[in-house]
Amino acid sequence: MSDIILHHYPQSPVAEKVRVGLGVKQLAWRSVQIPRVPPKPDLMPLTGGYRRTPVMQVGADIYCDSQCILREIDRRHPEPTFYPGGGQGMPWVLSRWSDTILFDQIVRVVLGFSAEEMPSDLLEDRARLYFGPDWDMETVKASLPHTLAQIRAQLGWVDERVAHGRDFLLVEPGLPDVLVYYLVWFLRGRWEGSTEFLSEFPALEAWEARMKAIGHGDPTDMTSTEAIEIAKSSDPQTSENEDSRDPQGLMPGMNVSVVPDGDGGDPPVAGIIRTVTRDSIAILREDDRVGQVCVHFPRVGYRVVKL
Ligand SMILES: N[C@@H](CCC(=O)N[C@@H](CS)C(=O)NCC(=O)O)C(=O)O
């Protein structure tokens, strides 16, 4: 049995990205279901305030953000590779498009077309998170034809990529596929116009079916209480690391806060730096319910502030 615990909920597209990543690696993992909107009382003691989905736990090490999670899964389980055909580096470049521009546009379509049917607490939470404090659903709705034109051209590029005798974006299923597939899954599952919209792209649809067939590995349910017990009875396994080239001069032992960049209103998470690298930062923090935990974040897309 793997030590990987994923805190998530079924409807989360970013969690679907990680679930399919676990499928590519054919891993067994433990599945803890969390609420779709805050409060998330059994998650906050683990993350120190990070409220987004998904979060991965291994003992008392907590990994926030799918970027950090997928990197850690690959570090622990290098085979089968996330980077077929020597594709290292490239998927992360791709993710700065798929996880930002394309994700944002698809969120606009999903929320814009379903605002009336969504529970108001969910709509308000997500609109605030993705559109900022001054969000206005009428503006989002008025731009929907424009937004669809943007998405259409970009999915057209993916369609072209797999339309010429290529089953996956690289050679075999890998991280680039995972980073794009979850957005098609999100659009198809949450917008009723998607069947007609996506039917323009037969090669993309055939690729989508191949991706779906990969599955999620082998998940087994776990309660949040059990996950908290595991954190409490474990010690963080992350060793100290310093990086003399760090442009911010961050060093182990420094007191910092870490927060997702942008105006989503995410709360910062405070702690003492344990390890800092070009790609990630991990901070130690204490909580009565879980004891000491080490919380990991990516550097890209996150702001670290010395306290
Ligand atoms: N950059 C983050 C984005 C995560 C994200 O925005 N997830 C959505 C769900 S798909 C979320 O957190 N929604 C609010 C929530 O679950 O509370 C990542 O890659 O993990």
The ligand as an ORCA input file, in Angstrom:
! r2SCAN-3c Opt
* xyz 0 1
  N      -2.624     26.174     -8.610
  C      -3.458     25.244     -7.917
  C      -4.900     25.513     -8.277
  C      -5.860     24.692     -7.465
  C      -7.290     25.132     -7.621
  O      -7.572     26.304     -7.928
  N      -8.195     24.190     -7.353
  C      -9.587     24.512     -7.301
  C     -10.409     23.256     -7.455
  S     -10.235     22.552     -9.036
  C      -9.886     25.054     -5.924
  O      -9.033     25.057     -5.080
  N     -11.106     25.486     -5.689
  C     -11.461     25.954     -4.391
  C     -11.538     24.889     -3.341
  O     -11.460     23.692     -3.646
  O     -11.693     25.266     -2.187
  C      -3.063     23.812     -8.262
  O      -2.486     23.591     -9.350
  O      -3.248     22.901     -7.452
*
